[in-house]
Each structure stands twice: as C-alpha cells, then as structure tokens.
Amino acid sequence: MKFKLPAFLENIESPVEGEVALRKFAANPLAFGGDLDLFSAGANGARSENASYGSAIVVGIDEVGRGPLAGPVVACAAVLKSPDALLTLNDSKKLSRPKREAMFDAVKDACACYAIASASVEEIDEINILEADFLAMRRALQALGFPDLNETAPEIPIEVKGSFNAVMPDSVPAPPSCPKILIAVDGNLKIDKMPQNIQMPIVKGDGRIASISAASILAKVFRDRYMDKLEELYPGYGFDKHAGYGTKAHLDAIRRQGFTPAHRKSFHPKSL
C-alpha cells in the first residue's frame, strides 16, 4: 500500500522545520487528527484517549543504491540529538559528493545514534530490490536495538553508534508492542515485517525531515566509499565515478570487460 504525504507536512520549507513538526506529532498524534494510531493503540487495536507517549523518539530511515547495476543497497537509521543539530542537512542527492564527504563527520556528531547496514548483490538477486531495501533497513534498526528483529548479519559490517535505549527517556513507560519510537521512512511505503502502526512513510522525506536527511547522507557516503573499494578490486569500470549506476561509461566498460561478481544479475540491461 502506497501512502501520501501527511497533511501537516505539506507546507514544510526545511528539514529542520519538518523534524520539529514530526516530533510534535510523535508527542501527541491525536492533536493532528489521529491519522495513525502510533502510540495510542491498546492490545486490541482500540484507541485510548488517555494514552500519552510524549517521550517517543523519531528515527529517520533512508536507503541508497536501489537503481545501480552493481553494488549493495545501503540503509541508515538515524536519531538526531535535536531538530537543529545540523542546519545544513538536506537531501543527499542535492549535495555534491565533496559536500557530502565534508559533512559526513558532522552528521555523525549530530546524531544521538545511528546505524548503517546493507543487503548484498546476492540478496538483491534472490529476494528482489524492494525486499533487499527493507532487509537493509531492518538490519539498521536491529543494530540500534529495535525489539523482536532477528536478521542475519550483512556481508558488509554494520557501522553503528549508540542505541535506542541509550537515547530514549525513561520517564514514560510503554508496552513492548509500542517501543516509543516513530519510524519516519523516506518514500511512500512502510517497511515490511515491522510493526506498521509506528511507521510513517514521508514522500521526499530526505528533503523534508532532518533525521531522514541525516540518514540519507550517511548511507550515501558509506556506499560511495564502498564503491571506491570495488573500483580498486575491479579496475576500469569506474565504480568510483558512477557508483554502479548504468551510465554510458559503465555500460561500455561492461561490453569491454564483461560482468563482475559485484554486478546484479537481475539488473542486466537488455542492451548488453
């Protein structure tokens, strides 16, 4: 099921403004019309008007590498220390690589916690790219301590800082089914095999919500650096320039040198 942008985010002008609005929603969903029973659903799914989880945290999550012909898909889950922890946060696609690289450590510092995980080329070919996206996202959330996940370790070691438990206030208890977390997912889909009532898909969220912007930048830089290593392993393909996307230079290199183990078999262009 595809979701539309929540009404309260339609006129957002900056990722910081969006993060503030989303945190207000997380503190009191009923004040926004109760579009989602994020923190007020009881065991039977019924809404409790007395429920209050003002200490809920917002975690932004994004992925990169969905479209390339080669390399893994990478996802990052990030929680910012504050909405304005880094005012220059924006969609990673709107930033040049030198700018993203220059911001990388600052974005890490702005995060109370984050985890960067991936799904391999083999997993992409086996379960399809959308399911691999979700797998990488669940691995990132699991690394931060999200309950009831039991994903296998990815081929590329997960990079992680902190955990949800370390940053979550203890003042308001919550049942296990409601871990005081609102997952803000870039795009129009919810993550499969995860609790649905604590997820909010946000169309173009990497340019609207600061924590998703942070996740976008961390995932993009992490993947770009991995693709640099693939260029060293398989020289001549230009992975360090096009990051595995199907550019003319990349297609010409495949025609000259053939496919590598880093290429996705399920993504082979018909023209090759």
Beta strands, then each sheet from edge to edge (+ up, - down):
strand 1: 57-64
strand 2: 73-80
strand 3: 111-119
strand 4: 159-161
strand 5: 181-186
strand 6: 199-202
sheet 1: 4+ 3- 2+ 1- 5- 6-
end
